[in-house]
Amino acid sequence: MIHDVTLHRDTYVDSITQLTGTRALLATEGVDWAAAAMATPANLESLAAQGFDLAAFDGSGANDLFIAIRAESDDAVSTARDAGTSAMFDARGTGGGESAAEKPARTQGGALARQPESNVAVISVPGDYAALEAHKALSAGMDVLLFSDNVSVEAEIELKDRANRLGRLVMGPGAGTAMLGHTCLGFANVVKEGRIAVVAAAGTGAQEAASLVDRWGVGVSHVIGLGGRDLSAAVGGRMALAAVKALVADEGTDVILLVSKPPAVEVAHAVVEAAAGKTLIAALIGVPEDFSAPEGVVVTRTLEAGAVAAVRAVGVEAPDVSDGLVARVQELSAALPPGRTLVRGLFSGGTLCYESLVILADVLGPVYSNTPIVKDLALPAPQGAHTCLDLGEEEYTKGRPHPMIDPEARIELLREQGADPSVAAIIMDVVLGYGAHSDPAAELAPICRDIIAGGGPQVIIYVLGTEQDPQGYEKQKRVFTEAGCLVTETAARASLAAAALATRKPELAATAL
């Protein structure tokens, strides 16, 4: 194998551009491993682990971009390097030959000088610099989508307090999804305009809620991401309160759908009370059954139930998402050997993984995870245990793209679990929309087909998206169905179907949530 590294000094590109470049590198025939990333200590450690010589990186730092390729031949290296460079730079106007005025601005101020009418800034820089850039955007009168993570709680509080004083939004840190004024930001699905707004401290939770509402015939007015810590006791719901108050005053919104993992109870109460005068549905995943909500506020423990309540609040009944599912599970159960009793979840969406842990635990008991509900259920899991993995976490994305962007990240684990004779069902979410892979079914469905046709476990797929998404919702579902996968109508139903298969109790697939 040939190991090749190209270093572009003083060339910073954001994480989305890095991932775009990495995808192009890996798509080249003859490439065994590749990455386009910044020369941070963590990324260099990953490079060394892949067998690359770090001598070329003397004096490099976090503002230097590298393209690393391990391939079978010099031709493959050259082709991949060209593809990665083109993917990262040509679309940004830096492919060569342009005048200085045509090249992207290198500072926020420079970008604003060219586009002074901007009113939202998307910040995607290393965490050490993210808060400063967000403050600059607030000073310029813009709302902020803070995609960056590794921002301290103290910096988050300072930013959100300042935003509240200025009447602005700071969505984040670590917020990858938003839709304001029907403009998609970050990882977002294309939804029809409507009267339900989603406020979420959970990225794929926001996407699932908005997509279900769209598919059930009710559109979405806004999607406001908060960042995963906003509803914690420390942050105190600073941005959730601002978002809810703004939506109460918004004439285009009739219902607010709040989405979160279990929040601090006192914070949740303050946020739902702020919606006085407008219907609020709170989908608080795994919230205790004894959670007391203010009168008129509906609280649910799953995203599916939250979306059902939200569309009902505008006079629309959701379809029966378990229609035909029990019969299909019964048919598939009959074909499973008795020794197949375990469930495996391979998730790209962290919120969907968390929801699955909650649902499976209610039916199967302990489920182990790299993002466990309780610390005692952290990996490594004992033999014979159920597991759900959030493959978007750092231990799985270090040195490689996020699984929403590159399905290849899940294929190795999919094959591994597919070969385990004790596994009854493998759950996978497939997230569509802007930022996601252009055709995930083309990559994943053939592997699923091989597993199922070879007498392996049943693969259960949930496709998160809408028909307006560039990948095409129905097309993706059809490809997985033709591969023999069980394709469900919601993420929650995928987990229930898996539990039903593992226990040979088909009726569990129709459990009311």
Backbone torsions as a table, in degrees:
resi	resn	phi	psi	omega
1	MET	NA	142.8	177.3
2	ILE	-97.5	131.5	176.8
3	HIS	-108.6	121.1	-176.5
4	ASP	-130.5	135.6	178.0
5	VAL	-130.1	131.3	172.0
6	THR	-116.6	126.7	-177.5
7	LEU	-110.7	124.1	176.2
8	HIS	-106.1	99.4	-176.7
9	ARG	-73.8	147.6	179.5
10	ASP	54.2	40.4	178.6
11	THR	-129.5	93.9	179.0
12	TYR	-93.9	131.2	171.0
13	VAL	-128.3	150.8	-176.2
14	ASP	-74.8	172.6	-173.0
15	SER	-64.4	-33.8	178.8
16	ILE	-64.6	-42.5	179.1
17	THR	-66.2	-39.4	176.7
18	GLN	-59.6	-44.6	-178.9
19	LEU	-67.2	-35.9	176.2
20	THR	-62.5	-43.9	178.1
21	GLY	-63.8	-42.7	-180.0
22	THR	-62.4	-41.1	178.7
23	ARG	-60.3	-43.0	179.6
24	ALA	-65.0	-39.0	177.9
25	LEU	-61.8	-48.7	-175.4
26	LEU	-69.3	-22.4	-179.5
27	ALA	-77.2	-8.7	-177.0
28	THR	-79.9	131.3	179.7
29	GLU	-61.1	135.4	178.6
30	GLY	93.0	-4.1	179.2
31	VAL	-90.2	126.2	-179.8
32	ASP	-91.5	-36.2	179.9
33	TRP	-158.0	146.2	179.9
34	ALA	-162.3	157.9	176.4
35	ALA	-158.2	143.5	168.6
36	ALA	-117.7	117.7	-172.9
37	ALA	-159.1	170.8	176.8
38	MET	-84.3	151.4	-173.9
39	ALA	-82.7	57.9	175.9
40	THR	-81.1	160.1	178.5
41	PRO	-55.2	-41.3	-178.9
42	ALA	-64.8	-41.1	-179.9
43	ASN	-69.6	-36.1	177.3
44	LEU	-67.6	-35.0	176.1
45	GLU	-62.6	-40.5	177.3
46	SER	-64.3	-40.4	178.0
47	LEU	-60.1	-47.0	179.8
48	ALA	-60.1	-39.0	179.6
49	ALA	-65.0	-24.9	178.5
50	GLN	-89.8	5.2	174.9
51	GLY	91.3	15.2	-179.9
52	PHE	-88.2	143.5	175.8
53	ASP	-79.6	127.2	-176.1
54	LEU	-94.1	10.2	-177.5
55	ALA	-59.4	-33.9	-178.0
56	ALA	-68.8	-12.2	-174.7
57	PHE	-95.2	8.5	177.9
58	ASP	-57.0	126.7	178.6
59	GLY	80.6	3.1	-179.0
60	SER	-85.1	167.3	-179.2
61	GLY	-155.2	-166.8	-172.2
62	ALA	-69.3	-10.4	177.4
63	ASN	-99.2	9.4	179.6
64	ASP	-108.2	130.2	-179.1
65	LEU	-95.2	135.7	173.4
66	PHE	-121.2	150.9	170.8
67	ILE	-119.5	114.8	-177.5
68	ALA	-115.1	132.1	-175.8
69	ILE	-135.5	131.0	168.7
70	ARG	-115.2	117.7	-171.7
71	ALA	-143.2	170.9	-175.4
72	GLU	-78.4	-24.1	-174.5
73	SER	-151.1	164.3	175.7
74	ASP	-61.9	-37.3	179.4
75	ASP	-62.9	-42.3	178.9
76	ALA	-63.8	-40.5	177.8
77	VAL	-60.4	-48.0	-177.9
78	SER	-63.0	-44.4	-179.7
79	THR	-64.1	-43.6	-179.7
80	ALA	-65.2	-43.4	-179.3
81	ARG	-59.5	-43.9	178.6
82	ASP	-63.3	-41.9	-178.8
83	ALA	-65.2	-44.0	-179.8
84	GLY	-66.2	-42.8	179.1
85	THR	-63.0	-43.8	179.3
86	SER	-63.5	-43.9	-178.1
87	ALA	-62.1	-36.9	-177.4
88	MET	-82.5	-38.1	-168.4
89	PHE	-106.7	-35.7	-174.4
90	ASP	-62.7	-43.0	-179.3
91	ALA	-68.0	-20.6	-180.0
92	ARG	-92.5	1.4	177.9
93	GLY	82.6	25.4	-179.2
94	THR	-125.5	27.1	-177.3
95	GLY	-76.2	-6.4	178.9
96	GLY	114.8	140.3	175.6
97	GLY	89.1	-3.2	-178.4
98	GLU	-86.0	158.3	172.3
99	SER	-74.0	162.2	-179.1
100	ALA	-59.4	-33.6	-177.7
101	ALA	-68.0	-23.2	-177.8
102	GLU	-85.1	-17.3	-176.8
103	LYS	-76.4	151.8	-179.6
104	PRO	-59.4	146.8	175.8
105	ALA	-66.3	143.9	-178.8
106	ARG	-94.4	-7.0	178.7
107	THR	-133.7	159.5	177.6
108	GLN	-62.7	-40.0	178.5
109	GLY	-62.2	-39.8	177.9
110	GLY	-64.6	-38.2	178.4
111	ALA	-66.2	-41.5	179.5
112	LEU	-66.1	-33.4	178.6
113	ALA	-62.6	-33.4	179.6
114	ARG	-82.9	-28.8	-175.2
115	GLN	-133.7	67.5	-172.9
116	PRO	-65.9	-15.8	-179.3
117	GLU	-81.0	-2.5	-178.2
118	SER	-59.6	139.6	177.0
119	ASN	-128.1	3.3	174.7
120	VAL	-136.1	135.4	174.8
121	ALA	-114.1	131.1	173.5
122	VAL	-101.1	115.8	-175.3
123	ILE	-102.9	118.3	178.5
124	SER	-139.0	77.4	179.1
125	VAL	-131.5	166.7	177.4
126	PRO	-54.0	147.4	-174.3
127	GLY	-54.0	-31.9	-178.7
128	ASP	-61.7	-26.6	-175.6
129	TYR	-108.9	-8.5	-169.7
130	ALA	-65.2	-43.4	-177.5
131	ALA	-62.8	-41.4	179.3
132	LEU	-61.4	-45.0	180.0
133	GLU	-64.9	-36.5	177.5
134	ALA	-66.2	-39.4	176.4
135	HIS	-62.9	-39.7	177.6
136	LYS	-59.9	-42.7	-179.4
137	ALA	-65.1	-41.8	176.9
138	LEU	-61.6	-40.9	179.0
139	SER	-62.9	-29.2	179.9
140	ALA	-86.0	4.4	176.6
141	GLY	83.3	25.0	-177.2
142	MET	-110.9	150.9	164.8
143	ASP	-74.9	160.3	-173.6
144	VAL	-129.4	128.9	163.9
145	LEU	-102.2	107.6	-175.1
146	LEU	-95.6	90.1	-178.6
147	PHE	-69.0	-31.6	-176.4
148	SER	-60.7	147.3	169.6
149	ASP	-113.4	-163.1	-175.5
150	ASN	57.5	35.6	172.8
151	VAL	-104.0	131.6	-175.4
152	SER	-65.8	157.1	176.6
153	VAL	-61.4	-39.5	-179.8
154	GLU	-62.0	-42.1	178.9
155	ALA	-67.6	-37.6	177.6
156	GLU	-61.9	-46.0	179.8
157	ILE	-61.6	-43.9	179.8
158	GLU	-61.5	-43.9	179.6
159	LEU	-63.0	-45.5	-175.4
160	LYS	-72.1	-34.1	174.6
161	ASP	-63.5	-42.6	179.6
162	ARG	-66.8	-41.3	178.3
163	ALA	-60.0	-42.0	179.0
164	ASN	-63.1	-39.1	177.6
165	ARG	-64.4	-32.8	-177.1
166	LEU	-90.9	-6.1	-177.2
167	GLY	73.1	33.9	-178.4
168	ARG	-120.1	166.6	176.6
169	LEU	-103.0	138.4	163.9
170	VAL	-119.4	103.8	-178.7
171	MET	-94.2	106.0	-176.6
172	GLY	134.4	-166.5	4.0
173	PRO	-72.2	166.1	-179.2
174	GLY	70.8	23.5	178.3
175	ALA	-94.6	114.5	-177.2
176	GLY	-104.7	-0.7	-173.9
177	THR	-137.0	132.0	172.7
178	ALA	-162.1	158.9	171.9
179	MET	-147.6	111.9	179.9
180	LEU	-118.7	133.4	-179.1
181	GLY	55.6	31.9	-178.5
182	HIS	62.0	26.6	172.5
183	THR	-108.1	122.8	-177.9
184	CYS	-78.0	136.4	178.0
185	LEU	-126.2	134.2	178.8
186	GLY	69.8	-143.8	176.7
187	PHE	-80.5	108.2	-175.2
188	ALA	-146.7	151.4	177.9
189	ASN	-99.4	152.3	-178.7
190	VAL	-86.9	110.0	-176.2
191	VAL	-117.8	155.6	177.9
192	LYS	-74.1	152.0	177.7
193	GLU	-69.1	142.6	-179.5
194	GLY	-166.1	-159.8	-167.5
195	ARG	-110.7	6.8	179.6
196	ILE	-109.1	128.9	176.2
197	ALA	-106.3	142.0	178.4
198	VAL	-109.4	127.1	174.1
199	VAL	-117.9	120.1	-167.6
200	ALA	-139.7	134.0	169.7
201	ALA	-99.9	36.8	-175.0
202	ALA	-159.7	117.3	-172.3
203	GLY	-63.4	-63.1	-179.8
204	THR	-71.7	-17.9	171.9
205	GLY	-65.1	-41.7	175.6
206	ALA	-63.0	-43.0	-179.6
207	GLN	-64.6	-42.5	179.4
208	GLU	-63.6	-46.5	-178.6
209	ALA	-61.0	-47.6	-178.3
210	ALA	-66.1	-39.5	-178.8
211	SER	-68.1	-41.7	177.7
212	LEU	-62.1	-45.6	179.0
213	VAL	-58.9	-41.1	178.8
214	ASP	-65.4	-48.2	-175.8
215	ARG	-67.1	-23.3	179.5
216	TRP	-92.5	14.1	169.3
217	GLY	90.6	8.6	178.6
218	VAL	-121.3	126.7	-175.6
219	GLY	-81.9	-177.9	-174.5
220	VAL	-123.8	136.0	178.7
221	SER	-87.1	-47.3	179.8
222	HIS	-149.3	155.6	167.6
223	VAL	-126.6	116.6	-177.8
224	ILE	-114.6	112.6	176.1
225	GLY	-82.3	146.5	-175.3
226	LEU	-113.4	-22.1	-166.7
227	GLY	91.6	143.8	-171.2
228	GLY	-65.5	-17.2	-176.6
229	ARG	-99.3	-2.1	-168.6
230	ASP	-61.1	-36.0	-177.8
231	LEU	-92.3	13.6	174.9
232	SER	-77.1	163.7	178.0
233	ALA	-62.3	-34.7	-177.2
234	ALA	-66.6	-46.8	-176.6
235	VAL	-84.8	-27.4	170.2
236	GLY	72.6	22.0	177.6
237	GLY	67.2	28.3	-175.8
238	ARG	-55.2	-43.9	-178.0
239	MET	-86.6	-30.3	176.3
240	ALA	-61.5	-42.9	178.5
241	LEU	-61.7	-44.0	179.7
242	ALA	-64.6	-42.2	-179.1
243	ALA	-64.8	-45.5	-179.3
244	VAL	-62.9	-43.9	179.5
245	LYS	-62.2	-39.1	178.6
246	ALA	-66.0	-38.0	-179.0
247	LEU	-74.9	-30.5	173.8
248	VAL	-59.7	-36.3	-179.6
249	ALA	-84.4	-8.0	-176.0
250	ASP	-82.4	117.9	-178.4
251	GLU	-69.3	-17.6	-179.9
252	GLY	-88.1	0.9	-178.7
253	THR	-120.2	127.2	177.3
254	ASP	-103.6	-32.0	-175.4
255	VAL	-132.8	137.8	176.3
256	ILE	-109.6	126.1	177.6
257	LEU	-108.8	107.3	-179.2
258	LEU	-91.5	128.6	-176.3
259	VAL	-124.0	130.6	179.9
260	SER	-164.9	156.4	161.1
261	LYS	-71.0	170.5	-175.5
262	PRO	-51.6	119.5	-179.1
263	PRO	-89.4	171.7	168.4
264	ALA	-62.9	130.7	-170.8
265	VAL	-58.4	-45.1	-177.6
266	GLU	-66.4	-32.2	177.7
267	VAL	-69.6	-44.9	178.8
268	ALA	-58.3	-42.0	179.3
269	HIS	-61.5	-43.6	-179.3
270	ALA	-63.0	-39.8	-177.1
271	VAL	-69.6	-46.3	-177.7
272	VAL	-68.6	-31.6	177.4
273	GLU	-68.0	-27.1	179.7
274	ALA	-67.7	-14.6	-178.9
275	ALA	-88.0	9.5	-178.0
276	ALA	-49.2	127.3	-178.8
277	GLY	100.2	-8.7	177.8
278	LYS	-140.2	143.3	-178.2
279	THR	-65.5	130.3	176.8
280	LEU	-127.0	130.2	173.4
281	ILE	-110.7	129.0	-179.1
282	ALA	-111.9	108.9	174.8
283	ALA	-94.4	91.9	-176.6
284	LEU	-105.3	97.0	-168.2
285	ILE	-61.5	121.0	178.5
286	GLY	76.8	13.7	-179.0
287	VAL	-60.9	143.0	179.3
288	PRO	-57.7	147.2	-177.8
289	GLU	-61.9	-26.8	-176.6
290	ASP	-91.4	13.4	178.2
291	PHE	-61.9	125.1	-177.2
292	SER	-98.8	119.1	-178.7
293	ALA	-103.5	152.3	175.5
294	PRO	-59.5	154.8	-179.6
295	GLU	-57.1	133.8	178.1
296	GLY	92.3	-9.9	179.4
297	VAL	-97.7	125.5	178.1
298	VAL	-92.4	126.4	178.8
299	VAL	-114.6	130.0	178.3
300	THR	-124.1	161.8	-178.0
301	ARG	-100.8	-4.5	-179.6
302	THR	-135.9	160.8	178.3
303	LEU	-67.9	-39.4	179.0
304	GLU	-58.5	-49.5	-178.2
305	ALA	-64.5	-35.9	177.7
306	GLY	-64.5	-42.9	179.5
307	ALA	-67.8	-38.7	177.1
308	VAL	-59.5	-46.0	-179.6
309	ALA	-65.8	-35.7	-178.1
310	ALA	-67.3	-45.4	-179.6
311	VAL	-70.6	-32.6	176.8
312	ARG	-63.6	-33.4	-178.8
313	ALA	-67.0	-19.4	176.1
314	VAL	-105.8	15.9	172.8
315	GLY	88.5	18.5	-179.5
316	VAL	-119.4	134.6	176.3
317	GLU	-93.0	129.5	177.5
318	ALA	-68.7	152.7	177.1
319	PRO	-68.6	165.2	176.6
320	ASP	-76.0	103.3	-174.2
321	VAL	-75.5	-8.2	177.8
322	SER	-105.3	9.6	-177.9
323	ASP	-58.3	119.7	178.6
324	GLY	78.5	-5.4	-173.7
325	LEU	-72.2	-41.1	-179.1
326	VAL	-60.6	-45.0	-179.7
327	ALA	-63.6	-39.7	179.6
328	ARG	-67.2	-41.7	178.4
329	VAL	-64.5	-39.4	178.5
330	GLN	-60.2	-43.3	179.5
331	GLU	-62.8	-44.9	-178.5
332	LEU	-70.8	-34.5	179.0
333	SER	-60.8	-38.7	-177.6
334	ALA	-62.8	-23.9	-177.0
335	ALA	-91.0	-7.2	-177.0
336	LEU	-85.0	132.1	174.0
337	PRO	-63.1	153.1	-175.9
338	PRO	-59.4	-28.3	-176.8
339	GLY	-74.9	-10.1	-180.0
340	ARG	-89.3	103.8	-174.5
341	THR	-133.8	-0.2	-173.3
342	LEU	-104.7	154.4	176.9
343	VAL	-112.0	138.3	175.4
344	ARG	-126.5	128.0	175.1
345	GLY	-110.7	126.8	178.9
346	LEU	-120.4	92.7	-169.0
347	PHE	-105.8	142.5	170.1
348	SER	-94.5	-23.7	-178.9
349	GLY	-100.9	121.2	-177.3
350	GLY	-62.8	-39.8	179.8
351	THR	-68.2	-37.5	179.1
352	LEU	-67.4	-34.8	175.2
353	CYS	-64.2	-44.6	-179.6
354	TYR	-63.1	-43.0	178.5
355	GLU	-62.0	-40.1	178.9
356	SER	-63.5	-40.9	177.8
357	LEU	-59.0	-42.4	-179.7
358	VAL	-64.5	-48.0	-176.8
359	ILE	-67.0	-46.3	-178.6
360	LEU	-65.1	-38.7	179.9
361	ALA	-62.0	-35.8	178.6
362	ASP	-62.9	-29.3	-174.2
363	VAL	-103.6	-42.2	-171.1
364	LEU	-102.4	-14.5	-173.0
365	GLY	92.2	-151.2	-173.4
366	PRO	-57.8	133.7	174.4
367	VAL	-129.0	127.2	-174.9
368	TYR	-92.8	153.0	-175.1
369	SER	-161.0	159.4	169.2
370	ASN	-75.3	-12.7	173.5
371	THR	-128.4	67.6	-169.8
372	PRO	-72.1	154.7	174.6
373	ILE	-66.3	-42.0	175.0
374	VAL	-126.1	149.5	-173.0
375	LYS	-59.9	-30.9	-178.3
376	ASP	-64.7	-15.2	-178.6
377	LEU	-104.2	23.9	177.0
378	ALA	-76.4	157.4	175.9
379	LEU	-69.4	155.2	3.8
380	PRO	-76.7	145.5	-179.5
381	ALA	-85.2	145.9	175.0
382	PRO	-68.1	160.8	178.6
383	GLN	-61.1	137.5	178.3
384	GLY	83.9	15.2	-178.9
385	ALA	-100.6	153.6	171.2
386	HIS	-78.7	146.0	179.1
387	THR	-140.0	147.2	170.3
388	CYS	-130.9	129.0	-177.9
389	LEU	-112.8	133.3	169.7
390	ASP	-92.7	100.8	-174.1
391	LEU	-81.6	3.0	173.2
392	GLY	-89.4	-4.6	178.9
393	GLU	-73.6	160.3	-170.2
394	GLU	-58.9	-34.2	-177.4
395	GLU	-65.4	-19.6	179.0
396	TYR	-104.5	-17.0	-178.1
397	THR	-104.4	-4.8	-179.6
398	LYS	-60.4	115.9	178.1
399	GLY	78.7	9.7	178.9
400	ARG	-150.6	161.5	-177.2
401	PRO	-68.7	160.8	174.8
402	HIS	-65.1	144.2	-177.5
403	PRO	-62.9	-19.7	173.6
404	MET	-67.1	-31.0	-175.7
405	ILE	-91.0	-36.4	-177.6
406	ASP	-129.0	99.5	180.0
407	PRO	-58.4	-22.2	-180.0
408	GLU	-55.1	-28.3	-178.0
409	ALA	-61.3	-22.8	-178.5
410	ARG	-101.7	-13.0	-170.8
411	ILE	-64.6	-42.1	-179.4
412	GLU	-60.4	-45.9	179.4
413	LEU	-68.8	-35.6	178.1
414	LEU	-61.6	-45.1	178.9
415	ARG	-65.2	-41.2	-179.1
416	GLU	-61.2	-48.0	-179.8
417	GLN	-71.1	-30.6	177.9
418	GLY	-66.8	-21.5	179.8
419	ALA	-93.5	-1.9	-177.8
420	ASP	-84.9	116.8	-175.8
421	PRO	-70.0	-7.6	179.8
422	SER	-94.9	-5.9	-175.7
423	VAL	-89.3	128.2	177.7
424	ALA	-91.9	-38.9	-174.1
425	ALA	-146.4	140.9	173.6
426	ILE	-116.1	123.3	178.3
427	ILE	-98.1	133.9	173.1
428	MET	-137.6	135.7	170.8
429	ASP	-94.8	144.4	177.1
430	VAL	-126.5	108.8	-173.0
431	VAL	-96.5	125.3	178.3
432	LEU	-100.2	-178.7	175.5
433	GLY	110.6	-177.4	178.3
434	TYR	-62.8	138.2	178.7
435	GLY	90.8	-22.7	-178.7
436	ALA	-85.2	167.9	179.7
437	HIS	-56.8	145.4	-174.2
438	SER	-70.4	-24.9	-179.4
439	ASP	-156.0	71.5	-175.8
440	PRO	-61.9	-32.1	-179.4
441	ALA	-62.5	-35.0	179.8
442	ALA	-62.6	-29.4	-179.0
443	GLU	-87.5	-41.1	-170.7
444	LEU	-92.4	-34.8	-174.5
445	ALA	-60.4	-41.1	178.5
446	PRO	-60.4	-36.0	178.2
447	ILE	-68.2	-42.3	177.2
448	CYS	-59.8	-42.8	-179.5
449	ARG	-60.7	-43.4	-179.1
450	ASP	-63.1	-41.5	-179.0
451	ILE	-64.4	-48.4	-176.0
452	ILE	-69.0	-44.8	-179.1
453	ALA	-66.1	-26.3	179.8
454	GLY	-85.5	10.9	178.9
455	GLY	81.4	18.9	179.7
456	GLY	-83.8	-167.7	179.5
457	PRO	-66.4	162.8	175.4
458	GLN	-78.2	130.8	176.2
459	VAL	-94.8	126.5	-179.5
460	ILE	-111.4	123.7	-174.7
461	ILE	-114.7	135.4	166.5
462	TYR	-118.6	123.5	178.2
463	VAL	-97.1	115.5	178.4
464	LEU	-94.7	113.3	179.9
465	GLY	170.8	-173.5	178.3
466	THR	-131.6	165.6	179.7
467	GLU	-67.1	-22.7	179.3
468	GLN	-79.4	-13.7	179.5
469	ASP	-62.5	148.6	-176.1
470	PRO	-59.4	-27.4	-178.8
471	GLN	-78.5	-21.3	-178.5
472	GLY	80.5	106.4	-175.0
473	TYR	-61.5	-52.7	-177.0
474	GLU	-64.7	-37.2	178.5
475	LYS	-61.6	-45.6	-179.5
476	GLN	-63.6	-43.5	178.2
477	LYS	-60.2	-43.0	-176.7
478	ARG	-62.5	-42.3	-178.7
479	VAL	-63.6	-42.0	178.7
480	PHE	-68.6	-39.4	178.9
481	THR	-62.4	-43.2	179.4
482	GLU	-65.5	-22.9	177.4
483	ALA	-81.5	-3.4	179.3
484	GLY	97.8	3.0	-179.9
485	CYS	-74.7	151.5	168.8
486	LEU	-88.5	116.2	-176.3
487	VAL	-108.0	122.5	-175.0
488	THR	-102.2	167.2	-175.8
489	GLU	-86.6	-20.1	175.9
490	THR	-141.3	163.5	176.8
491	ALA	-64.2	-39.8	-179.4
492	ALA	-61.0	-40.3	-179.3
493	ARG	-65.2	-30.9	177.7
494	ALA	-62.7	-41.9	179.6
495	SER	-68.2	-42.4	178.2
496	LEU	-64.4	-39.3	178.1
497	ALA	-64.2	-38.7	178.3
498	ALA	-63.9	-44.8	178.2
499	ALA	-62.6	-39.1	179.1
500	ALA	-63.3	-40.0	178.1
501	LEU	-68.2	-43.5	-176.6
502	ALA	-64.7	-34.2	-177.6
503	THR	-97.1	-6.0	-175.0
504	ARG	59.9	36.6	177.3
505	LYS	-121.5	82.6	-174.0
506	PRO	-55.1	-30.6	-177.1
507	GLU	-62.7	-20.6	179.0
508	LEU	-61.7	-27.3	-178.0
509	ALA	-64.1	-20.3	-179.2
510	ALA	-103.6	15.6	-179.0
511	THR	-56.6	132.9	176.8
512	ALA	-72.7	136.8	-178.6
513	LEU	-112.3	NA	NA
